């Protein structure tokens, strides 16, 4: 996680160089991240992510336990459920605040 910002900087520079030499517009840079701004105590470099990437996809799904033994169905990824332990809204501040 410590070098993710450096990787993104290098990726953006390589894309810009390649676009300029090919006479083409630069590619859009996107990435998919875990829905919360940190994983196991490691924080995403939120400022680098928001400044360098053009689009961010939050992987906010599969919040419920193993469906093979569940006796009821639930929504795939509820935006907010005050009675649940997890909800997408808990981690959706990735671009708005550092982890």
Backbone bond lengths (Angstrom), bond angles and torsions (degrees), N, CA, C in turn:
res aa  C-N    CA-C-N  psi(-1)  N-CA   C-N-CA  omega(-1)  CA-C   N-CA-C  phi
1 X - - - 1.446 - - 1.527 109.91 -
2 X 1.331 116.57 -30.67 1.462 120.73 -176.05 1.525 111.97 -62.85
3 X 1.322 117.67 -31.75 1.462 120.63 -176.72 1.527 113.54 -101.82
4 X 1.319 117.81 7.01 1.459 119.94 -179.22 1.526 111.36 -61.95
5 X 1.322 117.95 -41.22 1.462 121.04 177.89 1.522 111.98 -61.59
6 X 1.332 117.01 -40.21 1.471 121.85 178.01 1.526 109.76 -65.17
7 X 1.328 116.69 -44.34 1.461 120.82 177.92 1.526 111.11 -58.76
8 X 1.323 116.91 -45.23 1.466 120.35 179.64 1.521 111.73 -63.99
9 X 1.343 117.44 -40.11 1.472 121.04 176.11 1.524 110.91 -59.12
10 X 1.330 116.28 -47.15 1.466 120.69 -179.28 1.523 111.37 -65.89
11 X 1.315 116.48 -37.60 1.458 121.16 178.82 1.523 110.37 -64.04
12 X 1.327 117.14 -46.65 1.466 121.40 179.30 1.530 110.38 -61.24
13 X 1.337 117.71 -43.54 1.466 121.66 179.59 1.526 110.72 -63.20
14 X 1.328 117.89 -42.64 1.463 121.31 179.71 1.525 111.20 -64.77
15 X 1.315 116.93 -40.46 1.465 121.07 178.65 1.527 110.40 -64.85
16 X 1.330 117.08 -42.17 1.470 121.03 179.35 1.524 110.93 -64.54
17 X 1.326 117.16 -43.07 1.468 121.51 179.50 1.520 110.69 -63.82
18 X 1.320 116.88 -45.65 1.459 121.19 -179.50 1.526 111.06 -63.95
19 X 1.316 117.41 -40.24 1.463 121.13 179.67 1.519 111.00 -65.35
20 X 1.328 115.93 -41.59 1.464 119.88 -179.79 1.525 110.83 -65.91
21 X 1.321 117.96 -44.20 1.463 120.38 -178.58 1.525 111.95 -69.60
22 X 1.325 117.68 -28.27 1.459 121.31 179.57 1.524 112.38 -90.18
23 X 1.331 116.88 -7.68 1.452 120.23 -178.14 1.523 112.56 67.55
24 X 1.303 116.54 30.43 1.457 122.72 -178.18 1.526 109.69 -119.03
25 X 1.321 117.67 159.72 1.472 118.87 174.03 1.528 109.59 -67.75
26 X 1.316 117.54 150.97 1.468 119.29 179.66 1.529 111.60 -66.83
27 X 1.311 114.65 150.41 1.459 120.66 176.50 1.519 110.29 -67.83
28 X 1.325 116.03 153.65 1.462 120.57 171.10 1.525 107.55 -80.16
29 X 1.306 116.80 134.41 1.456 121.21 178.59 1.519 109.01 -101.84
30 X 1.321 115.56 125.90 1.457 121.13 -179.85 1.526 109.83 -132.16
31 X 1.303 115.91 161.66 1.459 121.42 175.48 1.518 109.12 -155.18
32 X 1.315 115.16 155.32 1.462 121.83 174.79 1.519 108.13 -108.92
33 X 1.321 116.01 131.05 1.458 122.02 -177.89 1.520 110.21 -127.03
34 X 1.310 115.20 154.26 1.459 122.34 171.69 1.526 108.03 -55.40
35 X 1.320 117.38 146.54 1.462 121.18 -171.42 1.524 114.82 -65.07
36 X 1.310 119.08 -23.16 1.467 121.65 -179.45 1.531 109.51 -96.89
37 X 1.329 118.60 151.97 1.463 120.89 -175.84 1.525 114.72 -73.98
38 X 1.327 117.52 1.20 1.466 119.58 176.07 1.523 109.47 -147.82
39 X 1.324 115.44 155.07 1.459 121.80 177.48 1.519 107.39 -130.84
40 X 1.317 116.68 123.34 1.464 121.79 177.64 1.524 112.51 49.08
41 X 1.313 116.80 41.54 1.462 121.09 177.46 1.515 114.81 83.51
42 X 1.324 118.30 -4.37 1.466 121.68 177.04 1.521 108.43 -96.84
43 X 1.313 116.40 128.64 1.461 121.06 -177.05 1.517 111.18 -96.29
44 X 1.314 115.37 140.82 1.460 120.22 172.30 1.526 109.15 -67.69
45 X 1.337 118.28 147.05 1.464 120.20 172.50 1.534 108.77 -77.73
46 X 1.312 115.93 80.46 1.460 122.48 -170.70 1.527 112.28 -57.75
47 X 1.319 118.30 -41.51 1.467 119.96 -179.12 1.520 111.35 -64.28
48 X 1.329 118.15 -43.46 1.466 120.77 177.16 1.518 110.62 -62.55
49 X 1.318 116.16 -44.80 1.462 120.39 -179.58 1.524 110.57 -59.57
50 X 1.315 116.97 -48.12 1.467 119.76 -176.39 1.523 112.57 -71.31
51 X 1.329 118.11 -28.81 1.464 120.67 -179.77 1.520 113.49 -83.32
52 X 1.318 118.29 -26.79 1.461 121.20 -171.59 1.522 113.05 -102.49
53 X 1.312 116.94 -41.72 1.462 119.64 -176.29 1.522 111.25 -81.46
54 X 1.331 114.87 146.85 1.460 120.71 177.84 1.524 111.73 -86.49
55 X 1.322 116.22 -26.12 1.454 120.42 -175.95 1.517 108.55 -150.55
56 X 1.331 116.28 140.82 1.461 121.84 178.68 1.523 108.04 -125.87
57 X 1.316 116.39 129.53 1.459 122.05 174.65 1.520 107.99 -106.56
58 X 1.315 116.58 125.59 1.457 120.61 176.93 1.520 109.12 -92.97
59 X 1.312 116.36 126.64 1.457 121.34 178.41 1.527 107.54 -83.29
60 X 1.313 114.70 87.51 1.465 121.66 -175.87 1.523 108.76 -117.76
61 X 1.312 115.53 79.04 1.453 120.90 -179.60 1.524 109.30 -155.77
62 X 1.297 116.57 172.24 1.469 123.42 179.72 1.523 112.48 56.92
63 X 1.327 117.23 47.13 1.457 121.22 178.18 1.526 112.32 -78.01
64 X 1.305 117.48 -18.26 1.451 120.69 -173.15 1.518 110.97 -92.94
65 X 1.314 115.46 160.81 1.461 121.52 -179.33 1.523 111.09 -65.03
66 X 1.298 114.73 175.33 1.459 123.04 -178.32 1.533 110.99 -50.03
67 X 1.349 117.98 116.77 1.469 120.36 -176.24 1.524 113.55 -69.99
68 X 1.328 118.82 -13.39 1.464 119.69 -177.80 1.517 112.14 -68.71
69 X 1.330 117.87 -22.49 1.459 119.31 178.01 1.524 113.24 -117.62
70 X 1.318 117.71 3.51 1.462 120.47 178.31 1.528 109.83 -71.87
71 X 1.311 116.15 141.07 1.460 121.18 -179.27 1.529 112.62 -96.38
72 X 1.332 116.99 -8.94 1.460 121.42 177.70 1.523 108.39 -135.37
73 X 1.316 115.69 161.78 1.459 119.79 176.46 1.520 109.75 -101.00
74 X 1.291 116.07 156.69 1.465 123.10 176.93 1.517 108.51 -134.41
75 X 1.320 115.61 167.27 1.457 118.28 175.01 1.522 108.11 -66.25
76 X 1.312 116.04 152.14 1.465 121.22 -174.26 1.522 112.18 -60.31
77 X 1.315 117.90 -47.34 1.464 121.80 -179.36 1.524 108.11 -152.88
78 X 1.287 115.80 84.39 1.465 120.62 -177.51 1.518 110.88 -62.15
79 X 1.323 116.56 137.34 1.456 119.84 178.29 1.515 110.51 -65.96
80 X 1.317 117.38 -45.52 1.464 119.49 179.36 1.518 109.45 -153.64
81 X 1.287 116.35 125.60 1.454 122.64 176.00 1.522 106.60 -135.92
82 X 1.339 118.73 104.88 1.460 120.78 -175.25 1.523 113.86 -61.87
83 X 1.326 118.62 -18.23 1.461 119.97 179.73 1.524 112.75 -91.86
84 X 1.325 117.48 -6.69 1.466 121.31 -177.45 1.522 111.63 -93.69
85 X 1.331 115.12 157.60 1.461 120.30 176.00 1.526 110.86 -73.08
86 X 1.312 116.76 -37.80 1.455 121.31 -175.71 1.519 110.69 -123.47
87 X 1.295 115.45 146.22 1.460 121.20 172.89 1.517 107.61 -154.23
88 X 1.303 116.96 149.98 1.460 121.46 -177.05 1.508 111.60 -56.88
89 X 1.317 117.34 -36.86 1.458 120.87 -176.44 1.529 111.64 -61.35
90 X 1.327 118.18 -23.12 1.464 121.02 179.41 1.523 111.83 -64.48
91 X 1.312 117.63 -31.96 1.452 120.00 -176.33 1.506 114.43 -111.04
92 X 1.309 118.39 1.36 1.454 119.70 -173.19 1.515 113.85 -74.73
93 X 1.318 119.40 1.61 1.461 121.74 177.63 1.512 113.01 -84.72
94 X 1.334 118.55 16.45 1.460 122.11 -177.26 1.516 112.58 -50.77
95 X 1.323 117.86 -45.29 1.452 120.18 -177.82 1.510 114.36 -86.52
96 X 1.317 117.58 -7.12 1.456 118.80 -174.25 1.522 114.52 -107.26
97 X 1.336 116.79 -13.33 1.465 118.19 178.89 1.527 109.61 -155.11
98 X 1.308 117.39 145.28 1.468 119.80 177.44 1.522 110.89 -67.33
99 X 1.339 116.36 151.38 1.459 121.11 179.21 1.456 107.56 -76.48
